[in-house]
């Protein structure tokens, strides 16, 4: 069940509460990506310290390693990784896009060659839902086809029809106890396809709805357009999830467009390249400008890295390839995202989101490095 608690009179932003089997999720929410049952460079203690409400796992990758036999023997994904809060599992549909060179799309699913050893693997609606049932995630995603943003109109249309058909098959599959299932709206930048896909999925009455086919190489204006095309056709009493998004500035703007849930690998990925987020934008800690800067990554940040270490020290660790440096920047960036969402929720509750959004847009300057990393993302 999704509760709509408040709306912003100046935008489509909303404050909500999503009830899941293992807890209540306050929205808007960011879900750290734990593709292979781990958020890269972050441990569970830290996630709990930041009051992380939900994390994401991936059906395709977990099915390959460690495999369903191991996860079943462990008692499910939550017990395997000792995480007792909600988990959302992607269906593997994004890998239809990201692993295009080693897969073939068929009428009833997708034939893959394992990215590890080339072994054959078939993933379709029944297989994806069965894997997610065994994983025991709180929210399972339907299996969909995610074409490139520049795919021809005919290919986009076929992908939408497959997505709708596969969603219907997913809807009928057995679920884990208390497991919710979200539909995924595809359709590229076509108003007609987005509306058609959204309305067809809404008729199936899923527990929530995601907007897919974004973060697939398109320019940012097209990404925003795809969200704007789909969102009006989704019911207000169900949660809305923008898959694979985004940068801090994108998240603020997408909240203003009515989105409740987000996930992205960006916080830890750019951390491993030595880049840190701040409310003024991102910057490269490896650079010589902070060689003798003994202040924290960001003044006022309560993360472990900022409370205990200076920019100069972290820069030194990164430049001598000490893994602790990567950990510290990953900790800061991940905590930054959690605090950003906390602030967004607080402003929505107080009725001051419009002022927050205006100030954020005025002060946050996206870096060229983050824009480049964004273009290369794969969940």
FIMARVEX-382029 format. One record per residue: x, y, z of N, C-alpha, C in turn; residue number from 1. Coordinates in pm, whole numbers, plus 50000, padded with zeros to 5 digits. Layout:
N
R    nxx    nyy    nzz   caxx   cayy   cazz    cxx    cyy    czz  seq
R      X      Y      Z      X      Y      Z      X      Y      Z  NUM
...
END
This chain:
379
R    nxx    nyy    nzz   caxx   cayy   cazz    cxx    cyy    czz  seq
R  50083  49881  50000  50000  50000  50000  50088  50126  50000    1
R  50048  50227  49924  50119  50354  49919  50028  50463  49973    2
R  50078  50540  50071  50003  50651  50128  50060  50782  50074    3
R  49974  50866  50022  50014  50998  49978  49990  51094  50094    4
R  50100  51148  50150  50091  51228  50271  50081  51377  50245    5
R  50149  51425  50139  50148  51568  50109  50191  51589  49965    6
R  50148  51700  49908  50190  51737  49773  50240  51881  49774    7
R  50327  51912  49678  50381  52047  49664  50291  52126  49570    8
R  50239  52241  49611  50148  52317  49524  50216  52379  49402    9
R  50349  52383  49401  50422  52447  49292  50478  52348  49190   10
R  50463  52219  49216  50515  52117  49125  50434  51990  49145   11
R  50483  51879  49091  50414  51751  49110  50478  51668  49221   12
R  50568  51729  49297  50638  51659  49405  50541  51610  49511   13
R  50574  51494  49570  50485  51434  49670  50566  51369  49781   14
R  50509  51370  49898  50562  51301  50015  50474  51181  50038   15
R  50536  51063  50055  50455  50943  50068  50515  50841  50163   16
R  50445  50730  50172  50486  50621  50259  50446  50490  50192   17
R  50545  50407  50161  50521  50278  50095  50538  50167  50198   18
R  50434  50086  50213  50438  49975  50309  50489  49849  50238   19
R  50600  49795  50288  50659  49672  50234  50661  49567  50343   20
R  50690  49444  50303  50684  49332  50397  50779  49352  50516   21
R  50893  49414  50491  50994  49428  50597  51008  49571  50648   22
R  50908  49653  50627  50915  49786  50683  50847  49891  50597   23
R  50833  50008  50656  50772  50122  50588  50882  50205  50524   24
R  50862  50245  50399  50959  50323  50323  50903  50462  50303   25
R  50971  50561  50359  50930  50700  50342  50983  50751  50209   26
R  50897  50813  50131  50935  50860  49998  50921  51011  49988   27
R  51000  51072  49900  51094  51018  49802  51211  50946  49868   28
R  51258  50841  49801  51365  50758  49858  51467  50724  49752   29
R  51594  50717  49793  51701  50669  49706  51742  50531  49754   30
R  51753  50436  49659  51791  50299  49691  51935  50273  49648   31
R  52029  50258  49742  52166  50221  49702  52165  50089  49626   32
R  52251  50080  49527  52253  49963  49438  52345  49856  49495   33
R  52287  49743  49528  52363  49628  49575  52349  49515  49475   34
R  52395  49538  49354  52374  49446  49241  52401  49301  49279   35
R  52513  49276  49345  52553  49139  49376  52550  49113  49526   36
R  52443  49163  49590  52420  49146  49734  52517  49227  49817   37
R  52569  49337  49761  52657  49426  49835  52660  49562  49767   38
R  52645  49667  49846  52665  49802  49795  52816  49826  49793   39
R  52873  49851  49678  53018  49853  49662  53086  49945  49764   40
R  53181  49888  49838  53267  49959  49934  53192  50006  50059   41
R  53066  49965  50075  52986  50008  50190  52942  49886  50269   42
R  52950  49894  50402  52901  49779  50480  52763  49810  50538   43
R  52698  49705  50588  52560  49719  50634  52548  49811  50754   44
R  52651  49812  50838  52649  49900  50955  52634  50046  50912   45
R  52708  50084  50809  52700  50221  50760  52564  50251  50699   46
R  52511  50157  50622  52378  50177  50564  52274  50200  50672   47
R  52284  50124  50782  52188  50140  50892  52209  50273  50964   48
R  52336  50317  50979  52364  50445  51044  52298  50560  50969   49
R  52292  50549  50836  52230  50654  50755  52079  50635  50741   50
R  52026  50536  50811  51884  50502  50803  51841  50472  50660   51
R  51924  50394  50591  51889  50349  50456  51767  50260  50466   52
R  51664  50292  50391  51536  50223  50407  51523  50099  50320   53
R  51590  50100  50205  51573  49993  50107  51695  49993  50015   54
R  51739  49876  49974  51847  49864  49877  51800  49781  49759   55
R  51881  49780  49654  51844  49712  49529  51940  49597  49500   56
R  51885  49485  49451  51965  49372  49403  51925  49340  49260   57
R  52005  49256  49194  51982  49229  49052  51959  49081  49026   58
R  51848  49051  48961  51809  48913  48933  51909  48840  48845   59
R  51950  48904  48736  52042  48839  48641  52172  48801  48710   60
R  52233  48896  48779  52366  48872  48837  52360  48774  48953   61
R  52259  48786  49040  52250  48695  49155  52217  48554  49112   62
R  52145  48540  49002  52115  48406  48951  52242  48336  48902   63
R  52336  48414  48849  52462  48355  48802  52557  48329  48918   64
R  52574  48428  49003  52660  48416  49121  52595  48487  49238   65
R  52573  48420  49350  52621  48286  49384  52532  48174  49333   66
R  52415  48207  49276  52321  48107  49228  52209  48083  49328   67
R  52095  48038  49277  51978  48020  49362  51995  47910  49466   68
R  52078  47810  49437  52096  47702  49534  52160  47754  49663   69
R  52260  47841  49648  52326  47896  49765  52233  47990  49842   70
R  52162  48075  49769  52072  48171  49836  51956  48098  49903   71
R  51907  47992  49840  51802  47911  49902  51851  47846  50030   72
R  51972  47789  50024  52029  47725  50143  52051  47825  50256   73
R  52076  47951  50220  52097  48055  50321  51966  48103  50382   74
R  51855  48073  50315  51726  48117  50366  51672  48241  50299   75
R  51723  48269  50177  51679  48387  50104  51784  48496  50103   76
R  51763  48596  50019  51863  48701  50001  51884  48783  50128   77
R  51778  48813  50201  51794  48894  50322  51885  48823  50423   78
R  51863  48696  50446  51946  48622  50542  52087  48602  50488   79
R  52098  48581  50358  52230  48560  50298  52321  48679  50323   80
R  52267  48800  50309  52350  48920  50327  52329  48987  50462   81
R  52242  48928  50545  52215  48979  50680  52160  49121  50677   82
R  52071  49145  50583  52002  49274  50570  51854  49249  50597   83
R  51798  49316  50697  51662  49284  50741  51561  49393  50708   84
R  51602  49487  50624  51511  49589  50576  51471  49555  50431   85
R  51381  49632  50371  51334  49597  50237  51444  49592  50130   86
R  51421  49506  50032  51505  49494  49912  51413  49497  49790   87
R  51453  49572  49689  51389  49568  49557  51483  49496  49463   88
R  51431  49404  49383  51514  49336  49285  51473  49376  49144   89
R  51571  49423  49067  51549  49445  48924  51530  49307  48860   90
R  51455  49301  48754  51419  49172  48694  51526  49113  48604   91
R  51625  49194  48568  51720  49152  48466  51688  49213  48331   92
R  51577  49288  48324  51539  49351  48198  51641  49453  48150   93
R  51707  49522  48242  51807  49620  48201  51924  49553  48130   94
R  51953  49428  48168  52062  49356  48102  52029  49323  47956   95
R  51900  49326  47922  51862  49312  47781  51923  49427  47700   96
R  51936  49543  47765  52000  49658  47701  52153  49653  47718   97
R  52198  49637  47843  52341  49654  47870  52426  49539  47818   98
R  52367  49421  47800  52441  49305  47750  52395  49267  47609   99
R  52364  49369  47530  52307  49346  47397  52395  49259  47308  100
R  52526  49262  47330  52617  49186  47244  52614  49036  47271  101
R  52560  48996  47386  52561  48853  47421  52420  48800  47446  102
R  52320  48860  47382  52182  48812  47401  52104  48819  47272  103
R  51996  48739  47267  51901  48741  47157  51760  48748  47216  104
R  51683  48847  47171  51547  48863  47220  51454  48772  47141  105
R  51379  48690  47214  51282  48598  47154  51142  48636  47200  106
R  51043  48568  47146  50904  48602  47179  50875  48583  47328  107
R  50933  48480  47390  50898  48446  47528  51007  48480  47628  108
R  51112  48552  47583  51218  48589  47675  51346  48620  47600  109
R  51456  48612  47672  51585  48651  47616  51688  48540  47639  110
R  51756  48503  47532  51866  48408  47543  51996  48486  47565  111
R  52064  48458  47676  52191  48522  47707  52304  48421  47694  112
R  52423  48474  47676  52546  48401  47702  52608  48465  47824  113
R  52633  48389  47927  52687  48444  48051  52805  48535  48023  114
R  52805  48652  48086  52916  48745  48070  53043  48693  48137  115
R  53030  48582  48214  53146  48526  48283  53215  48417  48202  116
R  53136  48319  48156  53197  48203  48089  53129  48164  47959  117
R  53031  48244  47915  52964  48214  47789  52858  48107  47798  118
R  52830  48055  47917  52728  47951  47932  52591  48006  47895  119
R  52506  47924  47831  52373  47970  47791  52282  47995  47912  120
R  52199  48097  47901  52106  48133  48007  51982  48192  47943  121
R  51864  48141  47979  51739  48195  47928  51666  48267  48041  122
R  51622  48388  48013  51550  48467  48112  51425  48525  48045  123
R  51311  48488  48098  51184  48539  48050  51097  48575  48168  124
R  50971  48609  48146  50883  48648  48256  50873  48543  48368  125
R  50853  48417  48330  50839  48313  48433  50969  48294  48508  126
R  51081  48292  48434  51212  48269  48498  51248  48386  48591  127
R  51227  48509  48543  51262  48627  48623  51180  48633  48751  128
R  51051  48603  48742  50967  48609  48860  50998  48495  48956  129
R  51033  48378  48903  51069  48266  48991  51197  48297  49068  130
R  51296  48355  48999  51421  48390  49066  51393  48491  49178  131
R  51310  48591  49148  51280  48694  49248  51198  48635  49364  132
R  51114  48537  49334  51040  48470  49441  51136  48398  49534  133
R  51234  48329  49477  51333  48257  49558  51421  48356  49636  134
R  51459  48465  49572  51538  48567  49642  51459  48623  49761  135
R  51329  48631  49745  51244  48680  49854  51246  48830  49871  136
R  51266  48903  49763  51268  49050  49771  51131  49103  49810  137
R  51131  49221  49868  51006  49285  49907  50932  49341  49786  138
R  51009  49390  49687  50951  49442  49564  51021  49375  49447  139
R  50944  49310  49361  50997  49246  49240  50953  49326  49119  140
R  51040  49336  49022  51009  49409  48900  50971  49311  48789  141
R  50874  49349  48706  50839  49265  48593  50956  49260  48495  142
R  50959  49155  48414  51062  49142  48310  51016  49222  48189  143
R  51104  49312  48142  51067  49401  48033  51178  49405  47929  144
R  51152  49468  47817  51256  49491  47717  51291  49638  47716  145
R  51419  49667  47735  51468  49804  47742  51555  49831  47619  146
R  51499  49891  47513  51579  49917  47393  51663  50043  47409  147
R  51765  50062  47326  51843  50186  47329  51754  50306  47298  148
R  51793  50423  47346  51710  50542  47329  51695  50580  47182  149
R  51797  50544  47101  51792  50580  46960  51745  50466  46870  150
R  51680  50365  46930  51627  50254  46850  51520  50306  46754  151
R  51509  50248  46634  51406  50290  46539  51266  50277  46597  152
R  51172  50354  46543  51036  50356  46596  50973  50217  46597  153
R  50999  50138  46494  50943  50002  46489  50995  49917  46603  154
R  51124  49929  46631  51184  49851  46739  51129  49895  46875  155
R  51110  50025  46892  51051  50075  47017  50909  50020  47035  156
R  50833  50018  46925  50695  49969  46932  50691  49820  46969  157
R  50778  49742  46907  50783  49599  46938  50824  49576  47083  158
R  50918  49657  47133  50963  49644  47271  50850  49674  47368  159
R  50769  49774  47336  50656  49808  47421  50554  49694  47423  160
R  50525  49638  47308  50428  49528  47303  50479  49406  47379  161
R  50608  49376  47366  50665  49265  47444  50658  49296  47593  162
R  50692  49418  47630  50689  49458  47770  50550  49441  47829  163
R  50448  49480  47755  50311  49465  47803  50274  49317  47814  164
R  50307  49240  47712  50275  49098  47714  50349  49026  47828  165
R  50477  49056  47841  50555  48993  47947  50506  49035  48086  166
R  50463  49162  48099  50410  49209  48227  50287  49128  48268  167
R  50201  49098  48170  50085  49016  48200  50123  48878  48247  168
R  50227  48819  48187  50274  48687  48231  50334  48696  48371  169
R  50412  48802  48397  50471  48820  48530  50362  48834  48636  170
R  50255  48902  48601  50145  48927  48695  50084  48798  48746  171
R  50090  48693  48666  50025  48566  48702  50118  48469  48776  172
R  50244  48503  48791  50339  48410  48853  50329  48412  49005  173
R  50364  48299  49070  50365  48296  49217  50465  48397  49273  174
R  50436  48448  49392  50523  48545  49458  50569  48492  49593  175
R  50676  48552  49643  50715  48528  49781  50611  48592  49872  176
R  50603  48547  49996  50505  48600  50090  50524  48751  50107  177
R  50418  48827  50084  50422  48971  50102  50492  49049  49991  178
R  50536  48979  49886  50612  49044  49780  50522  49130  49691  179
R  50563  49254  49668  50493  49342  49576  50558  49332  49438  180
R  50482  49363  49334  50533  49359  49197  50502  49493  49129  181
R  50606  49550  49068  50592  49677  48997  50598  49654  48847  182
R  50511  49721  48771  50520  49722  48626  50622  49826  48581  183
R  50668  49813  48456  50769  49905  48402  50720  49963  48270  184
R  50711  50095  48265  50665  50165  48145  50783  50189  48052  185
R  50772  50140  47929  50871  50167  47824  50806  50256  47718  186
R  50882  50290  47615  50825  50371  47508  50915  50481  47456  187
R  51040  50485  47505  51134  50584  47454  51082  50726  47472  188
R  51098  50809  47369  51054  50948  47375  50924  50970  47298  189
R  50852  50860  47272  50725  50868  47199  50609  50890  47295  190
R  50537  51001  47283  50420  51023  47369  50316  50912  47356  191
R  50293  50867  47234  50191  50763  47211  50230  50632  47277  192
R  50357  50591  47261  50400  50464  47319  50404  50469  47470  193
R  50451  50579  47526  50454  50591  47672  50312  50584  47729  194
R  50219  50656  47668  50081  50653  47716  50020  50514  47700  195
R  50042  50453  47585  49988  50320  47560  50040  50219  47661  196
R  50171  50222  47685  50231  50126  47777  50182  50150  47920  197
R  50180  50276  47962  50137  50308  48098  49992  50265  48121  198
R  49904  50296  48028  49762  50262  48047  49740  50112  48048  199
R  49814  50038  47964  49800  49892  47962  49845  49831  48095  200
R  49953  49885  48151  50003  49832  48278  49911  49869  48394  201
R  49858  49991  48390  49767  50034  48498  49644  49944  48503  202
R  49595  49900  48387  49481  49808  48384  49512  49677  48456  203
R  49640  49638  48458  49679  49515  48526  49688  49533  48677  204
R  49681  49657  48725  49676  49688  48868  49798  49633  48943  205
R  49916  49680  48905  50037  49643  48978  50044  49722  49108  206
R  50134  49681  49196  50149  49746  49327  50219  49882  49316  207
R  50291  49903  49209  50360  50029  49183  50406  50028  49039  208
R  50459  50141  48994  50498  50152  48853  50633  50221  48840  209
R  50717  50161  48756  50847  50220  48725  50844  50278  48585  210
R  50930  50376  48562  50950  50431  48429  51088  50385  48384  211
R  51091  50296  48285  51216  50242  48234  51254  50306  48102  212
R  51361  50256  48044  51407  50313  47918  51467  50450  47934  213
R  51512  50481  48057  51586  50605  48085  51723  50563  48136  214
R  51817  50654  48132  51956  50619  48165  52009  50515  48068  215
R  51974  50530  47940  52021  50436  47837  52096  50511  47727  216
R  52167  50617  47767  52250  50690  47673  52188  50815  47613  217
R  52066  50847  47654  51998  50963  47595  52045  51092  47661  218
R  52037  51205  47592  52067  51335  47654  51969  51362  47768  219
R  52011  51443  47863  51928  51469  47980  51790  51524  47945  220
R  51776  51617  47851  51641  51665  47818  51547  51553  47773  221
R  51600  51454  47700  51516  51342  47657  51477  51254  47775  222
R  51569  51239  47870  51538  51161  47989  51424  51227  48067  223
R  51433  51357  48086  51326  51429  48156  51195  51419  48079  224
R  51203  51427  47947  51084  51418  47864  51016  51282  47880  225
R  51096  51174  47884  51040  51040  47900  50963  51029  48030  226
R  51019  51087  48137  50949  51085  48266  50819  51165  48256  227
R  50826  51281  48197  50708  51368  48186  50598  51306  48100  228
R  50637  51224  48002  50538  51160  47916  50464  51048  47988  229
R  50534  50978  48076  50474  50861  48142  50400  50897  48270  230
R  50454  50987  48350  50403  51013  48486  50255  51049  48492  231
R  50202  51134  48402  50060  51170  48414  49964  51053  48398  232
R  50009  50945  48339  49922  50830  48314  49931  50725  48425  233
R  50008  50753  48531  50023  50660  48642  49936  50703  48759  234
R  49875  50609  48830  49781  50644  48937  49850  50713  49054  235
R  49784  50812  49111  49842  50888  49222  49855  50805  49348  236
R  49778  50697  49360  49780  50618  49483  49879  50501  49476  237
R  49968  50502  49376  50072  50399  49366  50209  50468  49355  238
R  50311  50400  49408  50447  50455  49404  50499  50459  49261  239
R  50583  50559  49231  50642  50577  49099  50794  50575  49112  240
R  50858  50497  49027  51001  50470  49040  51071  50499  48907  241
R  51170  50589  48909  51250  50618  48790  51375  50533  48795  242
R  51386  50437  48705  51490  50334  48716  51626  50386  48668  243
R  51727  50365  48753  51864  50397  48716  51901  50544  48726  244
R  51821  50623  48797  51845  50767  48805  51869  50807  48951  245
R  51957  50906  48970  52024  50992  48877  52129  51069  48954  246
R  52172  51182  48897  52261  51275  48965  52180  51351  49071  247
R  52246  51418  49166  52169  51495  49266  52074  51596  49203  248
R  52121  51669  49102  52035  51769  49037  51918  51702  48967  249
R  51941  51587  48904  51833  51516  48837  51729  51468  48937  250
R  51775  51419  49052  51681  51368  49152  51590  51480  49200  251
R  51646  51597  49228  51562  51709  49273  51458  51743  49167  252
R  51500  51747  49041  51407  51780  48934  51304  51670  48910  253
R  51343  51546  48928  51249  51436  48907  51150  51424  49023  254
R  51194  51457  49144  51098  51465  49254  50992  51570  49219  255
R  51035  51681  49162  50941  51787  49122  50847  51741  49012  256
R  50883  51633  48943  50799  51578  48837  50718  51458  48884  257
R  50710  51437  49015  50620  51336  49070  50679  51199  49092  258
R  50813  51186  49094  50876  51056  49114  50906  51033  49262  259
R  50886  50909  49307  50899  50874  49449  51024  50791  49481  260
R  51076  50715  49383  51182  50619  49412  51291  50628  49307  261
R  51416  50613  49352  51532  50627  49264  51637  50522  49300  262
R  51718  50484  49201  51839  50406  49226  51944  50447  49125  263
R  52071  50438  49162  52178  50470  49069  52311  50424  49128  264
R  52402  50378  49043  52535  50336  49088  52631  50455  49100  265
R  52587  50573  49061  52676  50688  49051  52750  50722  49180  266
R  52686  50721  49299  52759  50762  49419  52888  50684  49443  267
R  52882  50552  49428  53003  50473  49453  53092  50463  49330  268
R  53033  50471  49211  53116  50460  49091  53210  50578  49078  269
R  53160  50700  49093  53251  50814  49078  53344  50826  49199  270
R  53300  50770  49313  53390  50768  49429  53516  50687  49398  271
R  53497  50577  49326  53612  50493  49292  53705  50561  49192  272
R  53654  50667  49128  53739  50748  49041  53792  50873  49112  273
R  53766  50881  49244  53820  50992  49321  53741  51120  49314  274
R  53610  51110  49288  53525  51229  49278  53421  51227  49390  275
R  53404  51343  49455  53311  51353  49568  53200  51452  49538  276
R  53081  51423  49591  52968  51513  49580  52965  51610  49697  277
R  52925  51734  49670  52891  51831  49773  52766  51905  49727  278
R  52708  51986  49815  52589  52061  49778  52619  52169  49673  279
R  52745  52198  49652  52785  52294  49549  52820  52227  49418  280
R  52822  52094  49417  52862  52020  49298  52966  51916  49334  281
R  53016  51846  49234  53117  51743  49256  53255  51796  49221  282
R  53357  51739  49286  53494  51780  49255  53587  51661  49268  283
R  53701  51668  49200  53800  51561  49200  53895  51580  49317  284
R  53891  51488  49413  53978  51499  49530  54124  51472  49492  285
R  54147  51398  49386  54284  51368  49344  54360  51492  49298  286
R  54288  51597  49266  54352  51716  49210  54445  51786  49307  287
R  54541  51856  49253  54640  51925  49334  54583  52039  49417  288
R  54465  52086  49383  54406  52201  49454  54381  52171  49602  289
R  54364  52043  49638  54336  52009  49778  54455  51942  49846  290
R  54571  51952  49787  54690  51886  49841  54717  51925  49986  291
R  54693  52051  50020  54717  52099  50156  54589  52152  50219  292
R  54475  52097  50176  54345  52138  50229  54309  52044  50343  293
R  54311  52095  50466  54290  52009  50582  54147  52017  50636  294
R  54057  52068  50554  53917  52065  50588  53852  51936  50540  295
R  53728  51909  50580  53658  51787  50537  53616  51795  50391  296
R  53571  51685  50338  53519  51687  50201  53412  51793  50188  297
R  53322  51799  50286  53218  51902  50286  53192  51948  50428  298
R  53200  52078  50450  53171  52134  50583  53027  52101  50622  299
R  53012  52056  50746  52880  52026  50798  52832  51885  50772  300
R  52906  51808  50690  52866  51669  50663  52898  51583  50784  301
R  52804  51496  50822  52821  51413  50941  52872  51273  50910  302
R  52913  51247  50786  52961  51113  50754  53095  51085  50822  303
R  53132  50959  50831  53257  50919  50898  53378  50985  50834  304
R  53381  50992  50701  53496  51049  50632  53514  51196  50669  305
R  53405  51272  50669  53414  51415  50698  53440  51442  50846  306
R  53390  51356  50933  53413  51376  51077  53557  51347  51117  307
R  53625  51262  51040  53753  51212  51086  53873  51243  50997  308
R  53852  51282  50872  53964  51295  50781  53953  51421  50694  309
R  54068  51467  50648  54073  51588  50564  54078  51552  50417  310
R  54048  51652  50335  54063  51636  50190  54207  51598  50155  311
R  54303  51662  50221  54444  51636  50192  54479  51490  50220  312
R  54430  51437  50332  54461  51299  50367  54397  51202  50268  313
R  54269  51226  50236  54200  51136  50143  54264  51144  50005  314
R  54303  51265  49962  54374  51279  49834  54501  51196  49834  315
R  54576  51202  49944  54699  51123  49955  54670  50974  49940  316
R  54566  50925  50008  54532  50782  49999  54499  50743  49856  317
R  54421  50827  49788  54383  50798  49650  54505  50794  49558  318
R  54596  50887  49578  54711  50898  49487  54818  50792  49512  319
R  54812  50726  49628  54905  50614  49651  54831  50480  49641  320
R  54708  50487  49587  54626  50367  49560  54594  50286  49685  321
R  54572  50356  49796  54527  50289  49917  54375  50271  49909  322
R  54330  50149  49928  54187  50120  49914  54102  50197  50015  323
R  54161  50235  50126  54087  50313  50226  54038  50444  50167  324
R  54116  50503  50077  54072  50627  50013  53944  50608  49935  325
R  53935  50500  49858  53814  50471  49782  53696  50448  49876  326
R  53722  50379  49986  53617  50354  50084  53564  50485  50141  327
R  53654  50575  50178  53612  50699  50242  53529  50786  50150  328
R  53568  50795  50023  53489  50874  49930  53355  50806  49902  329
R  53354  50674  49895  53228  50601  49876  53134  50624  49993  330
R  53189  50623  50113  53108  50649  50233  53049  50789  50226  331
R  53131  50887  50194  53080  51024  50187  52970  51039  50082  332
R  52996  50989  49960  52898  51006  49853  52766  50936  49885  333
R  52774  50818  49942  52652  50743  49974  52574  50814  50084  334
R  52644  50863  50185  52579  50938  50292  52519  51067  50237  335
R  52589  51131  50144  52539  51253  50081  52403  51229  50018  336
R  52387  51119  49945  52259  51089  49881  52149  51066  49984  337
R  52182  50994  50092  52081  50969  50194  52036  51100  50260  338
R  52131  51190  50285  52098  51318  50347  52018  51405  50250  339
R  52052  51401  50121  51976  51477  50022  51829  51434  50025  340
R  51803  51304  50027  51664  51257  50028  51594  51294  50158  341
R  51667  51287  50268  51610  51327  50397  51568  51473  50394  342
R  51653  51558  50336  51621  51700  50326  51502  51725  50235  343
R  51495  51653  50124  51381  51667  50032  51251  51632  50104  344
R  51252  51522  50178  51130  51482  50252  51093  51587  50356  345
R  51194  51640  50425  51166  51741  50528  51105  51866  50467  346
R  51155  51909  50352  51100  52029  50288  50960  52004  50233  347
R  50934  51883  50185  50799  51851  50140  50702  51853  50258  348
R  50746  51801  50371  50661  51799  50490  50634  51940  50541  349
R  50735  52028  50528  50721  52165  50579  50656  52260  50479  350
R  50637  52212  50354  50579  52299  50251  50677  52396  50191  351
R  50808  52365  50202  50912  52456  50152  50994  52394  50039  352
R  50940  52293  49974  51018  52227  49868  51049  52322  49753  353
R  50958  52409  49717  50982  52501  49605  51104  52588  49632  354
R  51117  52639  49756  51233  52721  49791  51361  52638  49789  355
R  51353  52515  49842  51469  52425  49840  51513  52397  49697  356
R  51418  52366  49611  51450  52336  49471  51515  52456  49404  357
R  51461  52575  49427  51515  52696  49366  51659  52721  49412  358
R  51684  52705  49541  51819  52727  49594  51916  52621  49542  359
R  51870  52496  49536  51956  52388  49488  51998  52414  49343  360
R  51902  52451  49261  51932  52479  49121  52029  52595  49105  361
R  52023  52690  49196  52108  52808  49187  52251  52781  49231  362
R  52269  52683  49321  52402  52664  49381  52474  52538  49336  363
R  52401  52438  49288  52465  52311  49251  52516  52320  49107  364
R  52646  52296  49089  52708  52304  48957  52757  52165  48917  365
R  52692  52097  48823  52737  51964  48780  52876  51972  48718  366
R  52960  51873  48749  53095  51871  48693  53098  51794  48562  367
R  53197  51824  48479  53213  51754  48351  53240  51607  48375  368
R  53315  51575  48482  53348  51435  48510  53223  51355  48545  369
R  53133  51415  48624  53009  51346  48659  52922  51327  48536  370
R  52915  51428  48451  52836  51414  48328  52891  51302  48241  371
R  53025  51291  48234  53086  51183  48155  53057  51047  48217  372
R  53065  51039  48350  53037  50912  48417  52891  50873  48399  373
R  52803  50973  48401  52660  50948  48385  52632  50882  48250  374
R  52700  50927  48146  52677  50873  48012  52717  50727  48000  375
R  52807  50683  48087  52858  50547  48073  52797  50449  48173  376
R  52692  50491  48243  52639  50409  48351  52574  50280  48301  377
R  52597  50174  48381  52520  50049  48368  52489  50004  48508  378
R  52360  49975  48534  52325  49928  48666  52377  49786  48685  379
END
